[in-house]
Amino acid sequence: MKEFFNQMGKYFARYKGYIGGTFAMNILAALFNVFSFSVLLPILQILFKVNTERYAFVEWGTGGWDNLVEVLKNNGYYYSQLMVDSYGPSTTLLMLGVILAVLTLLKTATYFAGSAFLMPLRTGIVRDIRTDIYKKILSLPLSFFSEERKGDILARVSTDVNEIDSSITSSLDMIIKNPIFILVYVGTMFAMSWQLTLFTLLVVPLLAGGIGRIGKKLKQRSLYAQSKWSDGISQIEETLGGLRIIKAFIAERKMEDRFTKVNNEYREASMRVAIRQSAAHPVSEFLGTCMIVIVLWFGGYLIFSGKSPIDASGFIYYLVILYTTLQPIKDLSKAGYSIQKGLASLERINKILGAENNIKECAHPKKIQTLNEAIQIDHISFAYTEGRTILHDINITIPKGKTIALVGQSGSGKSTLVDLIPRYHDVSSGTIRIDGEDVRNLSLHSLRSLIGNVNQEAILFNDTVFNNIAFGMENATQEQVEAAARIANAHDFIIEMEQGYQTNVGDRGCRLSGGQRQRISIARAILKNPPILILDEATSALDTESERLVQDALEKLMKSRTTIAIAHRLSTIKNADEIYVLHDGHIVECGTHEQLITANGYYKKLNDMQAL
């Protein structure tokens, strides 16, 4: 339970008012419940005529707090006798029944109010956890997601958060309410007979010990079950992404067998957790009955021997209170199981919430408005993991307004190099400067505002064409969006769509062709109008005609901008001011297209291969 409050405490603190309200309502509910039970005493006296003693009224406060229970009991009997004398036993019984009904109504009303106070807390905590996870996902560096499976992350955001909702927040009512009820009931039992209550408390460890054995290892088993379901989610995500390949290679049966294996493992693990959890109720029911039997025997022995501090009707009332105490104890134990199960999910979620973001801003970051002089890549090296260096001692200077190109075989480090400029990763050694200022000293917002990206994979969102082009640009007008689309050679096909710029492009732009998706992503970069352009195979998905049109538009756009272009097709970067050839993370050549052809080196070899 301590671990639960340590991890959830920051969320509870946001809803202190609701917690206070539910505490107050549950205290009232417990008191009304005790008072409603106390009405049973005079009812029993009237029905069975077990007490013929006449009572006189005792002034309230007589004997102080130590004598409070005796005064309450005496005056209760006095008023019930007065009612019997005035209205007769039958009418008095009816009146006491009405009082019992009113007290029960008040108890249930406050009980409901206590639960109602928890609803904003319960739904709010789940909302806050989801919001925190999403914010964390947005803030984490790209390296975190290259090390984690996408399906596992989706499982933590969806299934694990739902598990917290069902197992932890649904137990809040029991966690807050039951200790209050137990304290009030046990306090009432002490007031009636401290000797009998001490004996009862000696029996409680029997109940708690039996229940505790069931809850043991529940968290570890739940953690294992959740990890198995993450494997299942990962396979579903992989299947959706690779459905074309699965069908092309007739691998449906293979994928089905893989998923069935994981699904069966999850079923076995979750079944063991469910069986262990469902054992709680019958075990606690049996142990609770055993405790009642023991207390009944001991109390009966005291009454028969004449040593009991309470009479027979008082003992019946005591047993009613004791039996009522068992239910919150059982509910509390049930909440304990649920929390153990939910803590397994919370532990998995904390792997995201607690993940370290190594892309950090300095204490007082500087803001930069534009590029005035040059980008300097000064003796940088980079490794994703220690011992596996991707880039080795890279030196490049990119003057303002110039276009440089990066070429080389796949895996030579071209995309990694351009990812270091907007600080998607930080260099392992060396420095990247913009106008002489280390990019690590700049605010991330102002640094990334300078840069427009068009990637090899056109990434679109399940939204309209307009919103995809205007993505990240506040208050973009229709005219601005259309102008950007025209430059990217996208306007003509957009207006032919059923709703023009308001047409939804589908999940990841699935309703568009590859070339159309790429042209919309180019229009998005054009609309941003950044001083620095990064083109990572920007025209790779275009057909020959569209490639020529878009290339012309990009060349016009690049005249007034500093551009870094990654290209496999060398024909697209012939006019670059400087071409850098990367091989295995090293710059092996640099120069213009003509200079590199004349040098008859690695670039010439690539050019000849493409010519063939």
C-alpha positions, 0 to 999 in steps of 0.5 A, a space after each residue: 500500500 505504501 508503494 501505491 501512495 508513493 506513486 499515486 500521491 501526486 495525482 491525489 494531491 490535485 483533488 484534495 477537496 474531493 478527498 476531503 468531501 468523501 472523508 466527511 460523507 463516509 464518517 457521517 455514513 458510518 455514524 448513521 449506520 451505528 445509530 441505526 443499529 442502536 435502535 435495534 436495542 429498544 426494539 429487542 427489549 420491547 419484542 422479547 421483554 427481556 428487561 423489566 427494569 424502569 429507567 430514570 432520565 439522566 442529565 446529558 454530560 453526567 460523568 463526562 466522556 467516560 460515562 457517555 455510553 452509559 448515559 446514551 444507553 440509559 436515556 435511550 431505554 428511558 425514552 423508549 419506555 416513555 413511548 411505550 407508556 404513552 402510545 403502547 408497544 405496537 405504536 412504539 415499535 412502528 415509530 422506532 421502525 420509522 426512526 430506523 428507516 430515516 437513519 438508514 436513508 441518511 446513511 445511504 444518502 451520505 454513502 452515495 455522496 461519499 462515492 459521488 465525491 470520488 467520481 471526479 477524482 477517479 476519472 480525473 486521475 485516469 485523464 491526468 495519467 493519459 495526459 502525462 504519458 502523451 506529453 512525455 511521449 512528445 517530449 522524449 527523444 527519437 532514440 527512446 522510440 528506436 529502442 522500444 517496440 511501438 506495440 509495447 508503447 501502445 499497450 502501456 498507453 491503452 491496456 495498462 492505463 485501463 488496468 489502472 482505471 479498473 483496478 486502482 481507481 475503482 478501489 479508491 472508494 474502498 480504500 478511503 471508505 473502509 478504514 473510516 467504517 472500520 475505525 468507527 465500528 471498532 470504536 463503538 465496540 470498544 465503547 460497549 466492551 473493551 474486554 470483548 473487543 480486545 479478544 476479538 482483535 486477537 482473532 483478527 490476525 487469523 483473518 488477515 494472515 489467510 487473506 495476505 497469503 492469497 495476495 502474495 506474488 499477485 503483482 509479479 504475476 500481473 506484470 508477467 501477464 501484461 508483458 504478454 499482452 504487450 507482445 500481442 499488441 506488438 504483433 497486431 501493430 506489425 501485422 497492420 503495417 506489413 499486411 501487404 508483405 504477409 499476403 504477398 508471401 502467403 504468410 497468413 498461417 505463420 502470423 496466425 500461429 505466432 499470434 495464437 502462441 502469444 495469445 494463449 500465453 497471455 490467457 494462461 497468465 491472466 487466468 492464474 491472476 484471476 483465479 488467485 484474485 477470485 479466491 479472496 472472497 470465499 476465503 475471507 467469508 470463511 475466515 470471517 465466519 470462523 471469527 464470529 463463531 469464536 467471538 460468539 462462543 467467548 461472549 456467550 461464555 461470559 454471559 452464562 458465567 455472569 462475568 459479561 460487561 453487557 447483557 444479552 441484547 447488548 451482546 446481540 447488538 455487539 455481534 451485529 456491529 462485529 459482523 458489519 465490520 467484516 464487510 469493510 475488512 473484506 472490501 479492503 482486502 479485495 482493494 488490496 488485491 486490485 491495487 497489487 494487480 494495478 501496480 504492475 501496470 503502473 510500473 510499466 507506465 512509469 517506464 515511459 513517465 520515468 524515462 530520461 530525456 537526454 535532450 535538455 535545454 540549458 538553464 538560460 537558452 538563447 533564442 534565435 530568429 534567423 540564420 545570418 552567417 553559416 551552419 558549422 559542423 565542427 569535428 563531430 562524432 556520434 554513436 547511438 550506443 557506446 562502442 558503435 560510432 556512426 559518424 567520425 570526425 565530420 567537418 562541414 561549413 554551410 554558408 547562408 543561402 548555399 545548398 549542400 548535398 550528402 550522398 553515399 550508400 545506405 547506412 553511411 550516416 547521412 540522415 543521422 547527420 542532418 538529425 543532429 542539427 535540430 537536436 533530435 540527437 546530441 553529438 557524442 563529441 564536437 560541436 554544431 554551431 549556427 552563427 557561431 552559437 552552439 545549438 545546445 545553447 539555443 532554445 529547442 523551439 527557436 532552433 527547430 523553428 528555423 528548419 523545414 523538413 521533407 523526409 523520405 517517408 511522407 508523414 501525414 496525419 489522419 486529417 484534411 489536406 488543408 490541416 496537413 499542409 498548415 500543420 504547425 502553422 497558426 492562423 494559416 489562410 486558405 490563400 497561403 496554403 494554396 500558394 504553397 501547394 501550387 509551388 509543390 505541384 499539388 494544387 491541381 490534384 487537390 482541387 480534383 478531390 471530392 472536397 478539395 482542401 477539406 478532403 480527409 487523407 486517411 490514416 498516414 495519407 492512405 487515400 493518396 498515392 506516394 507521389 501525392 503524399 510527398 508533394 503535400 509534405 513538400 507544401 507543408 515545408 514551403 508554407 513554414 518558409 524556414 531559412 534552413 531546408 532539410 530535404 531527405 530524399 524529398 523527391 524519391 516517391 515522385 514519378 518522372 514528370 512530377 519529380 521534374 516539376 517539384 525539383 524545379 519548384 524546390 530549386 526556386 525555393 532553395 535560391 534564398 535558403 540554406 539547404 541540406 539535401 540527401 540524395 541517392 539519385 545524383 541527378 537531383 543534386 547536380 546543381 548543389 554548391 557543395 557535395 559531400 560523399 559519406 562512406 561508413 560514417 566518414 567524409 571521403 570526398 567533397 566538391 561540386 558535381 563536376 569536380 567530383 566526376 573529374 576526381 574519378 573517386 567514389 562519387 564517380 563510381 556511384 554516378 557511373 552505376 546510376 548511369 548504367 
